[in-house]
């Protein structure tokens, strides 16, 4: 179902300015072994009205296929949140005994980020072939570090994804940090935050475990501080990023 929704979005002309990011993007495009039910996007010079039109059009196209779905929205100055609620799909698929239980897929459109390096990936999966617009892992790593530092409540997925991204040889894109007016000490701030809250490790593991394909990989959270210290010592990130972006 996620692939169908992504396919419908990237059939639209406006999608050339919509960057697919977040956990689901990492799983589908790069093989992240963590499941996420949300669909996250960055936007480039797209108005709230255009995003609303996109989502309303998406809902109507599903309804034309006799799929029972409702659209809900919540817009803030920096983000637009949407939910597609599928009324009886779980019941039809024998995944629920109740017709009232709804399957909810969340969409998050954010206009905060600047200077994304546009990357188009041809994805072939589950019978779909889609040209998906995304950004390099180096920039996603910066976004993840920023998210970790600024969340009031730490999300275990941020910790895991940062470790995973480092394992994929992602490096903090310093030019991306500068364009978005983030502190150069982004990694240092992440280390400082973790040292204050590392007591949450066991709780974070428990919350994350059900979302991992291989539950044993939850132990990677123990490597979080060591990984942060490794990221800190990549002063040549801009040069390497330019090579990767060609």
SERO-4910 file (N, C-alpha, C, O; in steps of 0.05 Angstrom, whole numbers):
BEGIN
 pado doro    nc1    nc2    nc3   cac1   cac2   cac3    cc1    cc2    cc3    oc1    oc2    oc3
  Unk    A     17    -24      0      0      0      0     17     25      0     11     45    -14
  Unk    A     39     25     16     57     48     15     68     53    -13     70     75    -21
  Unk    A     76     31    -26     87     34    -53     66     46    -72     72     62    -90
  Unk    A     41     38    -70     20     48    -87     17     78    -82     14     94   -101
  Unk    A     17     87    -57     14    115    -51     38    131    -61     35    153    -72
  Unk    A     62    120    -58     86    134    -68     85    136    -99     92    156   -110
  Unk    A     75    114   -111     73    114   -141     53    136   -150     59    150   -169
  Unk    A     31    139   -136     11    160   -144     23    188   -140     18    205   -157
  Unk    A     38    192   -119     50    218   -114     70    225   -136     69    248   -147
  Unk    A     87    206   -144    108    212   -163     98    210   -192    114    213   -211
  Unk    A     72    206   -196     60    209   -222     53    239   -227     48    247   -250
  Unk    A     52    255   -206     44    283   -208     68    300   -216     91    295   -208
  Unk    A     63    321   -232     84    338   -242     98    352   -219    123    356   -220
  Unk    A     84    360   -198     95    374   -176    115    358   -160    131    368   -145
  Unk    A    115    331   -164    132    313   -149    162    317   -154    179    307   -139
  Unk    A    169    332   -176    197    337   -181    209    355   -159    234    357   -157
  Unk    A    192    368   -143    201    385   -121    194    373    -94    192    388    -74
  Unk    A    189    347    -94    182    333    -69    204    312    -64    207    293    -80
  Unk    A    218    314    -42    240    296    -35    231    275    -15    221    282      7
  Unk    A    233    250    -22    225    228     -5    247    222     15    269    215      7
  Unk    A    241    226     41    261    222     62    250    205     84    229    193     81
  Unk    A    264    203    107    254    189    130    259    159    129    271    148    111
  Unk    A    248    145    149    252    117    152    243     99    130    256     81    121
  Unk    A    219    105    119    208     89     97    225     93     72    230     73     58
  Unk    A    234    117     67    252    122     44    278    106     48    288     94     28
  Unk    A    289    106     72    314     92     76    310     62     72    327     48     62
  Unk    A    287     52     80    281     23     77    278     15     48    290     -4     38
  Unk    A    262     31     33    255     24      5    278     29    -14    283     14    -33
  Unk    A    293     51     -9    314     60    -28    341     49    -20    358     46    -38
  Unk    A    346     44      6    373     37     14    375     12     31    397      4     39
  Unk    A    352     -1     38    353    -26     52    354    -25     82    363    -44     95
  Unk    A    347     -2     94    345     -1    123    327    -23    134    305    -28    123
  Unk    A    337    -36    155    322    -59    166    303    -51    188    301    -65    208
  Unk    A    290    -28    186    271    -18    206    245    -11    191    246      3    171
  Unk    A    223    -20    202    197    -13    189    187     13    200    189     19    224
  Unk    A    176     29    182    162     54    189    137     56    174    136     51    150
  Unk    A    115     64    187     89     67    174     85     94    161     66     98    146
  Unk    A    102    113    168     99    141    158    113    145    131    132    131    125
  Unk    A    103    165    117    116    174     92    124    203     96    107    220     99
  Unk    A    150    208     95    161    235    101    173    247     76    186    234     60
  Unk    A    168    273     73    177    287     49    187    315     56    176    329     73
  Unk    A    208    323     42    217    351     41    204    364     16    200    350     -3
  Unk    A    199    390     17    188    403     -6    205    427    -13    218    439      4
  Unk    A    206    434    -39    221    456    -49    203    476    -62    193    471    -85
  Unk    A    197    498    -49    180    520    -60    153    510    -69    144    515    -91
  Unk    A    140    495    -51    113    485    -56     95    497    -34    102    495    -10
  Unk    A     73    508    -41     55    521    -22     38    500     -8     35    477    -17
  Unk    A     26    508     15      8    491     30    -16    483     13    -26    461     15
  Unk    A    -25    502     -3    -48    497    -21    -41    475    -41    -58    457    -46
  Unk    A    -17    475    -52     -9    455    -71     -7    427    -58    -14    407    -70
  Unk    A      3    427    -34      5    401    -19    -23    391    -13    -28    367    -16
  Unk    A    -41    408     -5    -68    400      0    -82    389    -25    -95    369    -24
  Unk    A    -78    403    -47    -89    393    -73    -78    366    -80    -92    349    -90
  Unk    A    -52    362    -75    -39    336    -81    -52    314    -64    -59    293    -75
  Unk    A    -56    319    -39    -67    298    -21    -97    293    -27   -106    271    -26
  Unk    A   -112    314    -33   -140    311    -39   -143    295    -65   -160    278    -68
  Unk    A   -125    301    -85   -125    286   -110   -118    257   -105   -130    239   -118
  Unk    A    -99    251    -87    -91    224    -81   -115    209    -69   -120    186    -76
  Unk    A   -129    222    -50   -152    209    -37   -174    203    -58   -186    181    -57
  Unk    A   -179    221    -76   -200    217    -96   -193    195   -115   -211    180   -124
  Unk    A   -168    192   -122   -159    171   -140   -163    144   -127   -171    124   -141
  Unk    A   -158    142   -101   -162    117    -87   -192    110    -86   -200     87    -89
  Unk    A   -208    131    -81   -237    126    -79   -249    117   -106   -268    101   -106
  Unk    A   -237    127   -128   -246    118   -154   -241     88   -159   -253     75   -175
  Unk    A   -221     78   -144   -215     49   -146   -231     33   -125   -224     10   -119
  Unk    A   -252     46   -115   -269     33    -95   -255     26    -69   -262      7    -56
  Unk    A   -235     42    -62   -221     39    -37   -233     59    -17   -233     83    -22
  Unk    A   -244     49      5   -256     66     26   -234     81     41   -220     68     57
  Unk    A   -231    107     38   -210    122     51   -219    150     57   -235    161     42
  Unk    A   -210    161     79   -216    188     87   -190    203     92   -170    191    101
  Unk    A   -190    229     85   -166    246     88   -169    265    111   -189    279    114
  Unk    A   -149    266    129   -148    285    151   -123    301    149   -102    291    141
  Unk    A   -124    326    157   -101    343    155    -97    361    179   -115    367    194
  Unk    A    -71    369    184    -64    387    205    -39    402    195    -18    391    192
  Unk    A    -42    429    192    -20    445    181    -10    464    201    -25    477    215
  Unk    A     17    465    203     31    484    221     48    502    203     51    497    179
  Unk    A     61    523    213     77    541    197    100    527    182    108    535    161
  Unk    A    110    505    194    133    492    182    127    465    170    142    454    153
  Unk    A    104    453    178     98    426    168     69    423    161     51    438    171
  Unk    A     63    404    143     36    396    137     34    367    142     48    351    131
  Unk    A     16    359    160     11    331    167    -15    322    155    -35    336    156
  Unk    A    -15    298    144    -39    287    133    -41    258    142    -21    245    147
  Unk    A    -66    248    143    -70    220    148    -90    209    128   -111    222    123
  Unk    A    -84    186    116   -104    172    100   -113    149    118    -98    131    126
  Unk    A   -139    149    124   -150    128    141   -167    109    124   -188    117    113
  Unk    A   -159     84    122   -172     64    106   -192     50    124   -185     36    144
  Unk    A   -217     52    118   -239     45    136   -240     16    143   -240      9    167
  Unk    A   -242     -2    123   -245    -30    129   -225    -48    115   -229    -72    112
  Unk    A   -202    -37    108   -182    -52     94   -170    -74    110   -166    -96    100
  Unk    A   -165    -69    136   -154    -90    153   -173   -114    156   -165   -137    157
  Unk    A   -199   -108    157   -220   -129    159   -220   -145    133   -222   -169    134
  Unk    A   -219   -131    110   -219   -145     84   -195   -163     81   -197   -184     68
  Unk    A   -173   -155     92   -148   -171     89   -146   -192    112   -125   -206    114
  Unk    A   -167   -195    128   -167   -214    150   -145   -208    171   -135   -226    184
  Unk    A   -138   -182    173   -118   -174    193   -132   -163    218   -118   -156    238
  Unk    A   -158   -160    217   -173   -151    240   -201   -163    240   -212   -169    218
  Unk    A   -211   -168    263   -238   -180    265   -260   -158    266   -284   -164    265
  Unk    A   -251   -133    267   -270   -111    269   -269    -94    244   -248    -86    234
  Unk    A   -293    -88    232   -295    -71    209   -288    -42    217   -282    -26    199
  Unk    A   -290    -36    242   -285     -8    252   -256     -1    255   -249     22    256
  Unk    A   -239    -21    256   -210    -15    259   -199     -5    233   -201    -17    212
  Unk    A   -186     18    235   -176     32    211   -146     29    208   -131     29    227
  Unk    A   -137     26    183   -109     27    176   -102     57    170   -114     69    153
  Unk    A    -82     67    185    -75     96    182    -47     98    170    -28     87    181
  Unk    A    -44    113    149    -18    120    138    -14    150    140    -30    165    130
  Unk    A      8    158    153     13    186    158     32    198    137     51    184    128
  Unk    A     27    222    129     44    237    110     54    262    124     38    277    137
  Unk    A     79    268    121     92    291    134    107    306    112    126    297    101
  Unk    A     98    331    106    111    348     87    124    371    102    111    386    116
  Unk    A    150    374     98    165    395    112    179    414     92    191    404     73
  Unk    A    178    440     98    190    459     80    214    473     93    224    493     83
  Unk    A    224    462    115    246    475    131    272    475    116    287    495    116
  Unk    A    279    452    103    306    448     93    312    462     67    294    466     50
  Unk    A    337    471     64    347    485     41    372    471     30    386    459     45
  Unk    A    377    474      4    402    464     -8    403    434    -11    425    423    -11
  Unk    A    380    421    -15    381    392    -20    394    386    -47    390    400    -66
  Unk    A    411    365    -47    422    355    -72    402    335    -84    400    312    -74
  Unk    A    389    343   -105    368    326   -116    379    300   -128    398    301   -144
  Unk    A    367    278   -121    377    252   -130    352    236   -138    334    232   -123
  Unk    A    352    226   -163    330    210   -174    338    181   -175    358    174   -186
  Unk    A    321    164   -162    326    135   -161    303    121   -175    280    126   -169
  Unk    A    310    102   -193    290     86   -205    286     61   -187    303     44   -185
  Unk    A    262     59   -175    257     38   -156    238     18   -168    217     25   -179
  Unk    A    246     -7   -167    229    -30   -177    223    -48   -153    241    -61   -143
  Unk    A    198    -48   -144    192    -64   -120    162    -70   -119    145    -52   -125
  Unk    A    155    -94   -112    127   -102   -108    110    -97   -132     87    -90   -130
  Unk    A    122    -99   -156    106    -95   -181    105    -66   -190     93    -60   -211
  Unk    A    117    -48   -175    117    -19   -183    144    -12   -194    165    -22   -185
  Unk    A    145      7   -213    169     19   -223    165     49   -221    148     60   -234
  Unk    A    181     62   -204    177     90   -197    203    106   -198    223     96   -187
  Unk    A    203    129   -210    225    148   -208    220    165   -183    201    181   -182
  Unk    A    236    160   -162    232    174   -136    254    195   -132    278    190   -137
  Unk    A    245    219   -124    264    240   -119    272    239    -89    254    238    -72
  Unk    A    297    239    -84    307    238    -56    332    255    -53    338    271    -70
  Unk    A    346    252    -31    370    266    -26    392    247    -16    385    224     -8
  Unk    A    418    254    -17    439    236     -9    438    229     20    427    244     37
  Unk    A    450    206     27    451    197     55    465    217     72    459    220     96
  Unk    A    485    231     62    500    251     77    482    273     88    485    283    110
  Unk    A    462    281     72    443    301     80    422    290     99    412    304    117
  Unk    A    414    265     94    395    252    112    407    249    140    393    252    160
  Unk    A    433    243    141    447    241    167    445    268    182    440    268    206
  Unk    A    449    290    168    447    316    181    418    320    192    415    330    214
  Unk    A    398    313    176    371    315    185    365    299    210    351    308    228
  Unk    A    376    275    210    372    257    233    385    268    258    374    267    280
  Unk    A    410    279    255    423    290    278    408    314    289    405    318    313
  Unk    A    398    331    270    382    354    278    357    345    293    349    357    313
  Unk    A    344    325    282    319    315    295    325    305    323    310    311    342
  Unk    A    346    289    326    353    279    353    358    301    373    348    300    395
  Unk    A    373    321    365    380    343    383    356    359    392    354    367    415
  Unk    A    337    362    374    315    381    378    289    369    388    271    383    396
  Unk    A    288    342    389    263    330    399    263    333    430    283    329    443
  Unk    A    239    340    440    236    340    469    238    312    481    250    308    502
  Unk    A    226    293    467    228    265    475    243    249    454    235    248    431
  Unk    A    264    237    462    281    222    443    266    199    432    253    183    446
  Unk    A    269    196    405    256    173    391    278    153    385    298    159    372
  Unk    A    274    128    394    295    107    389    302    104    359    325     97    353
  Unk    A    283    110    341    289    107    313    311    126    304    326    119    286
  Unk    A    312    150    316    333    169    309    361    157    315    379    159    299
  Unk    A    363    145    339    388    133    347    396    111    328    419    110    319
  Unk    A    377     94    322    383     71    305    391     80    277    410     69    265
  Unk    A    376     99    266    381    107    239    408    121    236    422    118    216
  Unk    A    416    136    257    442    149    256    465    128    255    484    130    240
  Unk    A    462    107    272    482     85    272    482     72    245    503     66    233
  Unk    A    458     66    234    456     53    208    468     70    186    482     59    169
  Unk    A    462     96    186    473    113    165    503    114    166    517    114    145
  Unk    A    515    115    190    544    115    193    555     88    181    576     88    168
  Unk    A    540     66    186    548     41    175    548     40    144    561     24    132
  Unk    A    532     58    133    530     60    103    551     80     93    550     88     69
  Unk    A    569     89    111    590    108    104    580    136     99    593    152     85
  Unk    A    556    142    109    546    170    107    563    188    125    572    180    146
  Unk    A    567    212    116    582    232    130    566    258    133    550    264    115
  Unk    A    570    272    154    555    297    158    563    317    137    586    324    135
  Unk    A    544    326    121    549    344     99    551    373    110    530    385    117
  Unk    A    575    382    113    579    408    126    568    432    110    559    451    122
  Unk    A    568    429     84    556    451     68    526    452     72    514    474     72
  Unk    A    514    429     75    485    427     80    478    439    108    458    453    111
  Unk    A    496    433    127    493    445    154    494    475    152    477    489    165
  Unk    A    513    486    137    516    515    135    492    528    121    482    548    130
  Unk    A    482    515     99    460    527     84    435    528    101    418    546     97
  Unk    A    432    510    120    408    510    137    413    524    164    396    522    182
  Unk    A    436    538    166    442    554    189    441    537    215    431    547    236
  Unk    A    451    513    213    452    496    237    480    499    250    498    508    237
  Unk    A    482    493    276    508    497    289    528    477    278    522    454    273
  Unk    A    553    487    274    574    469    264    580    446    284    590    425    277
  Unk    A    573    452    309    578    432    330    555    412    333    548    403    354
  Unk    A    542    406    310    518    389    310    523    362    324    508    353    341
  Unk    A    545    350    316    552    324    328    559    326    357    552    309    373
  Unk    A    574    347    364    582    351    392    557    355    409    556    344    432
  Unk    A    538    369    400    513    373    414    498    347    418    486    342    439
  Unk    A    499    330    398    486    303    400    500    286    421    487    273    437
  Unk    A    527    287    422    542    272    442    535    283    470    530    267    488
  Unk    A    534    309    473    527    320    499    499    312    508    495    306    532
  Unk    A    480    312    490    453    304    497    452    275    506    440    268    526
  Unk    A    466    258    490    465    229    497    478    223    523    469    206    538
  Unk    A    500    237    530    513    232    556    494    238    579    496    227    601
  Unk    A    476    257    575    457    264    596    433    244    598    420    243    619
  Unk    A    428    230    576    404    213    576    409    184    570    390    169    564
  Unk    A    434    175    570    440    148    562    426    127    580    426    103    573
  Unk    A    416    135    603    401    117    620    376    107    607    364     87    616
  Unk    A    367    120    585    342    111    571    348     87    553    329     78    539
  Unk    A    372     78    551    380     58    531    362     33    532    353     24    511
  Unk    A    358     22    555    342     -3    557    313      2    548    301    -15    534
  Unk    A    302     25    555    275     32    547    274     36    517    255     27    503
  Unk    A    294     49    506    295     54    477    297     27    462    284     24    441
  Unk    A    312      9    472    314    -18    460    287    -32    459    279    -43    439
  Unk    A    273    -30    481    246    -44    483    227    -32    463    211    -46    451
  Unk    A    227     -5    461    208      8    442    215      3    413    197      1    396
  Unk    A    241      1    407    249     -2    379    247    -31    369    241    -35    345
  Unk    A    251    -51    386    253    -79    378    231    -88    359    237   -102    340
  Unk    A    205    -82    365    184    -93    347    185    -83    319    172    -94    301
  Unk    A    200    -61    314    200    -49    287    225    -58    270    228    -49    248
  Unk    A    241    -76    282    265    -85    267    260   -112    254    247   -130    266
  Unk    A    270   -115    230    268   -141    216    283   -162    231    273   -185    235
  Unk    A    307   -155    240    323   -173    257    325   -160    285    340   -141    289
  Unk    A    310   -171    304    308   -158    330    335   -157    345    339   -139    362
  Unk    A    353   -175    338    380   -174    351    395   -148    345    413   -140    360
  Unk    A    388   -136    323    402   -111    315    395    -88    333    407    -66    331
  Unk    A    377    -92    352    370    -71    371    395    -64    388    397    -42    398
  Unk    A    414    -83    390    438    -78    406    456    -57    393    475    -48    406
  Unk    A    450    -49    368    466    -28    356    462     -1    370    479     17    368
  Unk    A    441      1    385    437     26    400    459     30    420    465     53    428
  Unk    A    472      8    429    494     10    448    518     24    435    536     34    449
  Unk    A    519     25    409    542     36    394    537     66    388    555     79    377
  Unk    A    515     77    397    507    104    389    529    125    395    537    141    378
  Unk    A    538    125    420    558    145    428    584    141    412    596    161    404
  Unk    A    593    117    409    618    112    394    615    121    365    634    132    353
  Unk    A    591    116    353    587    125    325    587    155    324    599    166    305
  Unk    A    575    169    343    575    198    343    604    209    343    611    228    330
  Unk    A    620    196    359    648    204    361    663    200    335    682    215    329
  Unk    A    656    180    320    668    175    294    659    196    274    675    206    258
  Unk    A    634    203    274    624    223    256    638    250    260    643    265    242
  Unk    A    644    255    285    657    280    293    683    284    278    691    307    273
  Unk    A    697    263    271    724    265    259    723    261    229    740    245    219
  Unk    A    705    274    215    704    274    186    705    302    176    685    312    165
  Unk    A    728    316    179    729    344    169    729    346    139    724    368    129
  Unk    A    733    324    125    734    325     96    707    318     83    705    312     60
  Unk    A    685    319     99    659    312     89    650    327     65    639    315     47
  Unk    A    655    354     63    645    368     39    658    357     13    644    355     -7
  Unk    A    684    351     14    697    341    -10    686    315    -18    680    310    -42
  Unk    A    683    296      1    672    270     -5    644    272    -15    636    257    -32
  Unk    A    628    290     -3    600    293    -12    598    302    -41    580    293    -55
  Unk    A    617    320    -49    616    329    -77    622    306    -96    610    305   -118
  Unk    A    639    288    -88    645    265   -105    621    247   -107    615    238   -129
  Unk    A    607    243    -85    584    225    -85    561    236   -100    545    221   -111
  Unk    A    559    263   -101    535    276   -113    537    277   -143    517    284   -156
  Unk    A    559    271   -155    562    273   -184    545    251   -198    544    250   -223
***
